[in-house]
Amino acid sequence: MTEGRDAVETAPMDETFGEVTTSLWLVRVAEFTRWVAEGPVNGRKLTQTGRLTMADARHLVERLATGDVIDPVIGDRTFRTKSSEELTELHITLEWAKAAGLVRRRSNTLVAVKKHAALLDRPLDLFIRMVTVLGDLGPAVCPSGWGQSILHDDYPVGVRLLLTTMDLHPDGVEVQAIIDQVWAALSPLYRTEDLTTVQLDSWRLCLARDVWRTVTLLAQIGLLDVDPTLDHEQRRAATVPVTELGRHVLHRLRG
């Protein structure tokens, strides 16, 4: 009997296609691309830093149902949202559409890429394309500034390790083991000999946070099956199975 990935049968094409068309992130990225294409001939206006305008961001949060909160109120204080980059889900949508080649920046406007427009009518191909470029989303998935992890600048390494592990162990991925492997692979690239134990622990915590963010992203897109009923400690101890859709996509990528 064969073991590992070669022993796993992929789901039938019609079943996989149905799962793809309802994938949260595929639907969101496709709808965002349509919004860009529906805009002015010269493209949707961007800020000087290449971000969506707040007027467009307010519209898209509702249209795409991102769940982002604009101008959040905490206690008796209102914290004004100054940039669409602060809206995490919307920002990831923008960056994913750009990485997949569906839209691009042209000066201070955002335009749809006509030669890739046909992908919107081929959900499975678009889905696989989105998984392929996942490694380009590091700055959007991993926060910068205070609490930035070593995964921020080397996101493709972490994504590649995670997808390879999913391919080899579809019945259950140990996320903590992946965190340890990413740390072992990336930490030697930095000078850590002068860091205190507290600083090292903080770095590892930030890395764990960003790996789990990526795992959650893969669960939302439909590749992993994370049990939402588990608390933080239970999730750390549990293995995360790969979905039938995930097995099919990984099989396609490997082929």
C-alpha positions as CSV (number, residue, x, y, z in Angstrom):
1,M,0.0,0.0,0.0
2,T,1.3,3.4,-0.8
3,E,1.5,6.1,1.9
4,G,1.4,9.8,2.1
5,R,0.1,12.0,-0.7
6,D,0.0,9.2,-3.4
7,A,-2.5,7.2,-1.3
8,V,-5.0,10.1,-1.4
9,E,-7.7,10.2,-4.0
10,T,-8.8,13.6,-5.2
11,A,-12.5,14.6,-5.3
12,P,-14.5,14.2,-8.5
13,M,-14.2,17.3,-10.8
14,D,-17.9,18.3,-10.5
15,E,-17.7,18.2,-6.7
16,T,-14.5,20.2,-6.6
17,F,-15.9,22.7,-9.1
18,G,-18.9,23.3,-6.8
19,E,-16.7,23.9,-3.8
20,V,-14.5,26.3,-5.7
21,T,-17.4,28.5,-6.9
22,T,-18.5,29.1,-3.3
23,S,-15.0,29.8,-1.9
24,L,-15.1,33.0,0.1
25,W,-11.9,34.5,-1.2
26,L,-12.5,33.5,-4.8
27,V,-15.9,35.1,-4.8
28,R,-14.5,38.2,-3.1
29,V,-11.5,38.6,-5.5
30,A,-13.7,38.0,-8.6
31,E,-16.3,40.5,-7.5
32,F,-13.6,43.1,-6.7
33,T,-12.2,42.6,-10.2
34,R,-15.6,43.1,-11.7
35,W,-16.0,46.3,-9.7
36,V,-12.7,47.6,-11.2
37,A,-13.8,46.6,-14.7
38,E,-17.1,48.4,-14.3
39,G,-15.4,51.7,-13.4
40,P,-14.3,54.6,-15.6
41,V,-12.4,53.9,-18.7
42,N,-9.3,55.4,-17.2
43,G,-9.6,53.2,-14.1
44,R,-10.6,53.5,-10.5
45,K,-8.8,56.4,-8.7
46,L,-6.1,55.5,-6.1
47,T,-4.4,57.6,-3.5
48,Q,-0.8,58.8,-4.1
49,T,0.4,55.8,-2.1
50,G,-1.5,53.4,-4.3
51,R,-4.3,52.7,-1.8
52,L,-8.1,52.6,-2.5
53,T,-9.8,55.9,-1.7
54,M,-11.8,55.8,1.5
55,A,-15.0,56.5,-0.5
56,D,-14.4,53.4,-2.5
57,A,-13.4,51.5,0.5
58,R,-16.6,52.2,2.3
59,H,-18.6,51.0,-0.7
60,L,-16.5,47.8,-1.2
61,V,-16.7,46.8,2.5
62,E,-20.4,46.5,2.0
63,R,-20.3,45.1,-1.6
64,L,-17.8,42.4,-0.7
65,A,-19.0,41.8,2.8
66,T,-15.4,41.9,4.1
67,G,-16.5,42.4,7.7
68,D,-13.9,45.3,8.1
69,V,-15.0,48.0,10.6
70,I,-14.5,51.6,9.4
71,D,-14.0,54.2,12.2
72,P,-14.3,51.7,15.0
73,V,-15.7,52.9,18.3
74,I,-13.9,51.6,21.5
75,G,-15.5,52.8,24.7
76,D,-16.3,56.5,24.2
77,R,-13.6,57.0,21.5
78,T,-13.9,56.8,17.8
79,F,-10.7,55.8,16.0
80,R,-10.8,57.3,12.5
81,T,-9.8,55.0,9.7
82,K,-7.2,57.0,7.7
83,S,-6.3,54.5,5.0
84,S,-7.9,51.5,3.2
85,E,-4.8,49.6,4.2
86,E,-6.1,49.5,7.7
87,L,-9.1,47.4,6.5
88,T,-7.3,44.1,6.5
89,E,-9.8,41.9,4.5
90,L,-10.2,44.6,1.8
91,H,-6.5,45.2,1.6
92,I,-5.8,41.5,1.1
93,T,-8.5,41.4,-1.6
94,L,-6.8,44.2,-3.5
95,E,-3.3,42.7,-3.2
96,W,-4.6,39.2,-4.1
97,A,-6.3,40.5,-7.3
98,K,-3.1,42.3,-8.2
99,A,-0.9,39.3,-7.5
100,A,-3.1,37.1,-9.6
101,G,-2.8,39.6,-12.5
102,L,-6.5,40.5,-12.6
103,V,-5.9,44.2,-11.9
104,R,-2.9,46.4,-12.0
105,R,-1.9,49.9,-11.0
106,R,-1.5,52.4,-13.7
107,S,-0.2,55.7,-12.4
108,N,-2.7,56.6,-9.7
109,T,-5.5,54.5,-11.0
110,L,-6.4,50.8,-10.8
111,V,-7.4,49.1,-14.0
112,A,-8.6,45.6,-14.9
113,V,-6.2,43.4,-17.0
114,K,-8.1,42.5,-20.1
115,K,-6.0,39.5,-21.1
116,H,-6.8,37.8,-17.7
117,A,-10.5,38.7,-17.7
118,A,-11.4,35.2,-18.9
119,L,-10.2,33.7,-15.6
120,L,-13.4,35.1,-14.0
121,D,-15.4,32.5,-16.1
122,R,-13.0,29.7,-15.2
123,P,-13.3,29.5,-11.4
124,L,-11.1,26.4,-10.9
125,D,-8.2,28.0,-13.0
126,L,-8.6,31.3,-11.1
127,F,-8.6,29.4,-7.8
128,I,-5.4,27.6,-8.6
129,R,-3.9,30.9,-9.8
130,M,-4.7,32.5,-6.4
131,V,-3.1,29.6,-4.5
132,T,0.0,29.8,-6.8
133,V,0.5,33.5,-5.9
134,L,-0.3,33.2,-2.2
135,G,3.4,33.8,-1.4
136,D,3.1,37.3,-2.8
137,L,0.7,38.4,0.0
138,G,3.2,38.6,2.9
139,P,2.9,42.4,3.5
140,A,-0.9,42.2,3.4
141,V,-1.2,39.1,5.7
142,C,1.6,39.9,8.1
143,P,1.4,43.3,9.7
144,S,4.3,45.6,9.6
145,G,5.6,48.0,12.2
146,W,5.3,46.9,15.9
147,G,5.1,43.2,16.2
148,Q,6.4,42.4,12.7
149,S,7.5,38.8,12.4
150,I,10.3,37.2,10.4
151,L,7.6,35.9,8.0
152,H,6.9,39.4,6.8
153,D,9.9,39.5,4.4
154,D,10.2,35.8,3.7
155,Y,6.5,34.9,3.3
156,P,7.1,32.7,0.2
157,V,9.3,30.4,2.3
158,G,6.5,29.9,4.9
159,V,3.8,29.4,2.3
160,R,5.9,26.9,0.4
161,L,6.6,24.9,3.5
162,L,2.9,24.9,4.5
163,L,1.6,23.8,1.1
164,T,4.3,21.0,0.9
165,T,3.3,19.8,4.3
166,M,-0.4,19.8,3.4
167,D,0.5,17.8,0.3
168,L,2.5,15.2,2.2
169,H,0.1,14.9,5.2
170,P,-3.4,15.6,3.9
171,D,-5.0,13.8,6.9
172,G,-3.6,16.3,9.4
173,V,-1.2,19.2,9.4
174,E,0.5,20.0,12.7
175,V,0.7,23.8,12.7
176,Q,3.1,24.0,15.6
177,A,5.5,21.8,13.8
178,I,5.3,24.1,10.8
179,I,6.0,27.1,13.0
180,D,9.1,25.4,14.4
181,Q,10.3,24.5,10.9
182,V,9.8,28.1,9.6
183,W,11.7,29.4,12.6
184,A,14.5,26.9,11.9
185,A,14.6,28.0,8.3
186,L,14.4,31.8,8.7
187,S,15.9,32.7,12.1
188,P,19.5,32.0,11.0
189,L,19.1,34.8,8.4
190,Y,18.9,37.3,11.3
191,R,21.3,38.3,14.0
192,T,19.8,36.8,17.1
193,E,22.8,36.3,19.3
194,D,22.3,39.7,21.0
195,L,18.6,39.3,21.7
196,T,17.3,38.5,25.2
197,T,15.1,35.5,25.9
198,V,12.1,37.8,26.1
199,Q,12.9,39.3,22.7
200,L,13.3,35.9,21.2
201,D,10.0,34.7,22.7
202,S,8.3,37.8,21.3
203,W,9.7,37.0,17.8
204,R,8.4,33.5,18.0
205,L,5.0,34.6,19.2
206,C,4.7,37.0,16.2
207,L,5.8,34.2,13.9
208,A,3.1,31.9,15.3
209,R,0.5,34.6,14.9
210,D,1.3,35.1,11.2
211,V,1.5,31.3,10.5
212,W,-1.9,30.9,12.1
213,R,-3.2,33.9,10.0
214,T,-2.1,32.0,6.9
215,V,-3.7,28.8,8.1
216,T,-7.0,30.7,8.7
217,L,-6.7,32.3,5.2
218,L,-6.3,28.8,3.7
219,A,-9.3,27.6,5.7
220,Q,-11.4,30.5,4.5
221,I,-10.5,29.8,0.9
222,G,-11.4,26.2,1.4
223,L,-8.1,24.3,1.5
224,L,-8.0,23.5,5.2
225,D,-10.7,22.4,7.7
226,V,-10.1,24.4,10.9
227,D,-12.6,23.5,13.7
228,P,-14.1,26.9,14.7
229,T,-15.3,25.5,18.1
230,L,-11.8,24.9,19.4
231,D,-10.2,27.5,21.7
232,H,-6.7,28.9,21.2
233,E,-4.9,26.1,23.2
234,Q,-6.9,23.4,21.6
235,R,-6.1,24.7,18.2
236,R,-2.4,24.7,19.0
237,A,-2.6,21.0,20.0
238,A,-4.8,19.8,17.1
239,T,-4.0,18.7,13.6
240,V,-5.7,20.5,10.7
241,P,-7.0,18.2,7.9
242,V,-6.8,19.2,4.3
243,T,-10.1,19.4,2.5
244,E,-11.0,17.5,-0.6
245,L,-10.8,20.7,-2.5
246,G,-7.3,21.2,-1.0
247,R,-6.2,17.8,-2.1
248,H,-7.4,18.3,-5.6
249,V,-5.7,21.7,-5.9
250,L,-2.4,20.5,-4.5
251,H,-2.6,17.5,-6.9
252,R,-3.0,19.9,-9.8
253,L,-0.1,22.1,-8.6
254,R,2.1,19.1,-8.2
255,G,1.2,17.8,-11.7
